[in-house]
Amino acid sequence: MRIKDLPTLAHSVAADDFEDIDGATNGSRQIKSSDKHGQFRNALAPRGGVAFDGSAAKVLGNLTTQALGADPFSINFFLKPKVGGDSSAPNTFALTNDPNNIATANCLTFYHSTTDLTLWLTGTSYTNRNQWVYPGFVGLYGGKVVQITLVRNAAGNPTIYFNGIDVTAAGNFGTLGTPPGWQGSITNTYLVLGPASGGGGTSHFFAASVYNLALSSTDVQEIFELGGIVPERAKFGSQTGQTSGTLVAGKVYRIKTFVAGDDFTNLGAGSNASAVVFISTGTTPTNWAHGSTLLQVGAVVHLPLDDGLGLQLQDIGTNRLHALMTATGVTHIAPLYGPARLRTTSNTNGNQQLGGQVVLLANTQIMRCRARARTGTPTITLGTASGGSQVVASVALSTSWKDLTIALTGGMVGASNISLWAGSNSTDVIEWDVNWEPLSP
């Protein structure tokens, strides 16, 4: 497929079928029968990526504002599993409410062992779960890059793809205890790549995305062909609803809750009803005065994982749900040596460790530090220890960005990785933007 040939959706669709973008509901591309499970294909990996060395390391993203609940969704990531697999059966990808535990309630997890790939969705506890197992996964894909996609439609039915090809029937479904069914709610406070706790794996990861949208088979194939890039129409999604105003032409929307009297059919909605999904053909609905809730649906988080430097992995979506990788056990596959950024927030009256872990590497230099308050005029400090002001002395903020004077001599970070601690006299949300770069070896 050539970029100029990429089709676009020109009509509305039901929420459980974000219809194939070329209008076909069963997919229009033909796959050779000898390649029906994609086992002979090596996915086009996006540039960059992160590699795990087998220790207890992880990449952790905070998705507090983007819980999927029981909504339709898709996840997509590129994985290069170790040849022979990992005996510790580490977590590969998880949406969970506990950053250190995937064996908890209402979480979704992929993991692989020395042989198989397993997907589970838990209910009230880890012992009550739905399960899907793809036998022989490591033998087929060990040492290769594979795109793994999970789609749950509005009816709660899961479909799993490898390299854009539906492999659902090639796996085995099962249950343990009393599971909620695949339509069960997901409390995804965190996105975790790598093991949430315990032993580690040696996989490589490339791009990783979460969509609040049930992708069609053709959407999945398109994303595979684009190397994980989010299609323009799906840039970007949010679980925060909109009850009035205008839409963005060319973006995908779902009517979350329809209220009688509103009318979106002039913008491409096939009908005025809850669960209808459509690509907006314009900006202003015929009537939106009664409070219907619409969601812009697409990628709620997209981590290209190509940052190449530092511990923060940037979410290029509009929600800015940046992730952090642990200081040890995981490294950039294609390291860069230019400047890096730390973008994060704090909201504690007192002292708060930014990111909850070390965020600046040893032997680096802080080049610039900016901050602003979303509301209020808090007085803040920034230090290398709780209560400290080694980096930025006490200063009052406003809602405009302020360049902060760096108190640390020369901005130099010594021979050890360091944490940054924000101090504040209020609970106002403070946005931080710290620019730094490594010193020459």
N, C-alpha and C positions, 0 to 999 in steps of 0.2 A: 504494500500500500504506500502511495506517495502522499506527502502531507497535503498537497492540494486536492487530493481525492477524498480526504476525510469527510464523511457525511455529517449532516447536522439534523437534529430532530426538529420537525416542523409542525408537530401536533402534540396534543396532550396524551397522557397515558395513565393507566391505573397505577396506584402506589406500589403494588407488588410486582409490577413489571415495568421498570424504566426501559421501555421497549427498545429493541435494537435500533441503533441510531439511523440505520438506513430504512427503518420502517418494518423490517422483517422481525417476527416474534420468535423465530427458531434459529436465528443466526444465518448469515448469508455466505460465510466462508466455508470452503470445503477442506477438510483435513484428511490426509491419507490414512487409511485404516491401520497401516503399520505404525503410525505415529499418533494414534488416537489418545494416548495418555501423555504425549509430549516427552516420553522417556528418552528420545533420541535428540532432543533439542537442548542447547545450552543457551539460556536466556541472555539477552543483551543487557548486561549489568550497567546501571548508571555509573558515572565516574565517582571516584571516592569510595566511601563505605567505611565500616568499622569492623575490626577483627578482635575476637575474643581468644584469650590464650589458655583457657581451661580452668582458671581460678574463679573464685566467686565474684564476678564483676557483672555490671548491668548498665543499660541505658534506661533512664527513668524520665518520663514525661508526666506532667500534672495536667489532667483533663477535667478538673473539678467542674468547670462551667459547661462541659459538653457531654454529660451523661446520656447514653443512648437509650436507657430504659428498655422498653419493649418495641421501640421503633424499628423500621427497616434500616439496615446498615450494610456496609461492606468494609473489609479490611484488605489491604494489599501490601505485600512486602517481597523483597528479593533476598534470597538466602543461598549461601553456599555451605552446605553441611560438610563436615569432615568425612573423608573416606574412612569407612568402617564405623562411623557414628561415634557416639559418646555413651559410655556405660552408665553415667550418672543420670541419663535421660533428662537433660536440662530443659527448662522452659525455653521456647523459641520466641513466642510472641504472646503477650497477655494483656487483657483489659481487666483490671482488678481494683478492689477498694483498699488493698493493703500492699504497699510497695515492697514488703518483705515476705509476702506469703501469697502464693497463687492457689493454695488449697483452702479457699475460703468461699463464702456464699456469693452467689450472683456474679461470678467471674467467668471469663472466656479465655481459654489457653490452648495454644499449639505447643507441642513438644515432640522431640524425636529421640529415639534410643539408638542402639547399634543396628536396628533393623527397620522399625516402623515409625510412621508419623501419626500422632494422636491429637485429636481435637476434642476438647470437652467444654460443656457449658454447665455450670453448677447451679443448683437451686438454693434451698435454705442452708445447705452445708455441702462440703466437699464430697460427702458420702451419698448425696442425692444429685446425680448428674447424668446428662446425656453425653454420648461418646461416639466418635467416628474414628476408625483406625484404617490407615492406608498401609497395607503390608508391603514390605520390601522397599520402602521409600529410600533408605540409605543406599541400598545396592544399586538403585536406578540413578540417584542424584548425588551420591557422595562425590565431592570434588567438582561438581558442576553448579552453576548459578541457576536457580529455579525461582520463577515468580509464583508465589502462593497467594490465592485470592479466595476469600470467603464472602459469600453474599447471603444475607437473610432477607427474604421478601416480606411483604406486609402480612402474609398468611403464616409467617413463622417458619417457612421451609428453607433449609440451608442448601446451598450449592457450593461446591469446592472446585477450584480450577488450579491446574498446574500449567504454567506457560500459556495461559489463555484458553486452555482446553478443559472441558468439564470432566472431572474424574470422580464425581460423587458416587456413581454406581460401582466404581472399582474399589471403594472402601467398604467397611463393615460398620453399620450402625448398631449401637447397643445402649443399655441404660444400667445404672446402679442406683439402688434404693428407690426413692420416689422423686424423680426429676420433674421439672416444670414443663417439659416439652421444649423444643427449640425456640419457641416464641417467648421464653422466659426473660425476665428483666435482667439487664446488665448494669451493675453499679460501677461504671468505669471511671473511678477517680484518678487512676494512673494507667499509663501505657508503659509496659516493661518489655524491653528486648534483652535476652539473656536470662540467666537464672535469677529469680526473685530472692532466693535464699539457698544456702547449702552449696553443693558442688557446682562446678562450672562446665561450660561447653566450649568447643573450639570452632564454632561456626563464624562465617563472615556475613554481615548484613549490609544491604545497600539501601535503597529508598524504602520508606515505610509510611503508609497513609491509612487514615480512618475516614470513611465517608458516612454521613447520615442519609444515605441514599442506597437503594437496592440497585446495583449496577446490572445491566443486561449482559448477555454473553458477548455481544458485539462490543459493548463498552470495555469489558475485560480484555478482549482481544486487542482493542485499540491501545489500551494502556500498556499492554505487553509490548506491542510493536513500537511504542514511543519510549520504551525503557523506563516506565514508571511515572512519566510526566502526567500531571493532572490535566485532563482536557479543559479547554478554555471555558466551556459552559459550566463546568463543575468547580470553578474557582470563585468563591470558596463557600463552604457550608457553615451553618451555625445552628445550635439547638436553642438559641434565644429567639423567641417568636416575635413577629411584627404584626401589629393589629391595626395599622393605618399607614397612610403615606403613599409612596410610590415604589415600584419595582425597578430592577435593572434589566434592560432588554438583553436577551441572549443568555440569561442565567436560569437555572432550574429551581423551581419552587414546588413545595407540597402544601396543600391546604390542610393544616393540622386540625383545626376545628372550624367548621363552617357555621356561620350565623345567618339565618334567613334575612334576605334583603340585600346582601352584598352580591356583587356580580363581577366575575373575573374572566368571563368567556371572551370578552373583546381582546384579551391578552394571550389567548391560546388555550385556556382551560377547557377541556372537553365538556365539563359540567361543573356546576356549583355544588360541591359536596366535599365532606371530609375525606381525606386520603387521596384526592386527585393530585397527580403530579404533572407539571407542564413546564415547557421552556417559554418564558415570557417574550412575547413579540413586541412589547412596548413598555411604557412606564406607568400609565395612569389607568386604573380599573374603572369600569363604568360606575360602580358604586362600592365604596369601602367605608361606610359610615356606621356599620353595626358591630364591628369588633371581631370579625373573623380573624383567626390566627394563622399566619403563613410562615413557613420556614424556608429560608434559602438553603437548598440542599446541595451537597457536594463534599469536598474534602474539608473536614473540620480541623484536621491536622495533617500536614505533609512535611515529613522530615527527609530531605534529600540525602542526609548523612554524608555530604561531600565537603563539610566544613574544613577538614584537613588540619585543624589547629585548635588547641584549647579543649576544654571539657564541656562547653555548651554546644549543643547541636540545634541549629536554628530551624524553627517552624516557619516556612515561607508563606503560610496562609495568613488570613486576616485575624485569626484568633491569637496569634503569637504565643503558641503553647510550646515554647522551647523546652528541650530535654537536656538533661545532664548525664554524662557518663562518669563512672567512677574513675578515680585518679590512677588506679592500677588495674590490670587485667583486661583492658580493652584499649586499642590504639587505632589511629587513623590509618587506613590502608594506603592512601595517597597523601602523605603529610605535606603541609604548606609551611612557609616560613615568613609570611607576611603578618600584618597586624590582625588581631582577633578582637571580638567584642563579647561582653557579658551583658545581656539584657534581661532584667528580672525586676521583681517588685518586692516591697516589704510593707507591712501594715500593723506593726506591733508598737504599742506604747511601752517602750523599754528597748530591749536589745534582741535582734533577730539575725540568725546566721543566713546569709543569702544563699539560696539553693539547698540549704541543709547539709552542705558538705564543703570540702575544699573546692575552690573555683579558679584560683590562679596557680599556674605552675611555677616551679622554682626557676630562678635565673631568668626572670622576665622584667620588663619595665612597664609601669602604668603610664600611658601617654596622655590620657585625657579622662576625666570623670565628669559626667553630667547627671543631674537629677531634677525631677519636678514632682509636685504633689498633684494628684487628680482633683483634690478638693482641699481647702484650708491652707494654712501657712505654718506647717510644722517646722520645728528646729531639729536639725539632724546632725549626726556624726557618722563617720565610716572608719572602722578600725580593723585590725588583724586579730583582735580578741574581743570577747564580750565586754561591752562598756568602754572600749578603746576608741581613740580618735587619731590613730597613727597615720591614716590615709587622708582623711578630711576632718578638719577641726569644726567645731560647732558653727552652723550657719542656718539661717532661715530660708525656707523655700516658698515659692508661689506656684501657681498652676502653669507657669511658663518654664521652659528648660533653662537651667542655670549652670554655667561652667563653674566647677568647683576647684578651688586651689588645692593642689596635691601637697600634703604636708610631709609625706614620706620622702626622705632625702633622695632626690633624683628620680623618685618614683620606682626605685629599685626593689625588687623582690629577691630575697637571698637564696640560700641553697636548699630551701625546703618549700614544698607546696603550702599555700596558705588559704585560709578562709577569709571572707570579708563579713564583718558584723555591722549591721545598720543600727544606729541608735536614733530614737525619735521620742518626742514628748507628746505624741498623739497616735491614734489608730488610723489616721489618714493614709490612704494608699500612696506609696511613693514609688515612682518609676526610676530605675537606675540604668545608666548606660556607661559602662567602663570599657575603655579601649586600651589594649595592651599588646605588646609584641615580645617575642623571645629575643634574648641577647645572642649574639653570634657565638657559636661553640668555640 
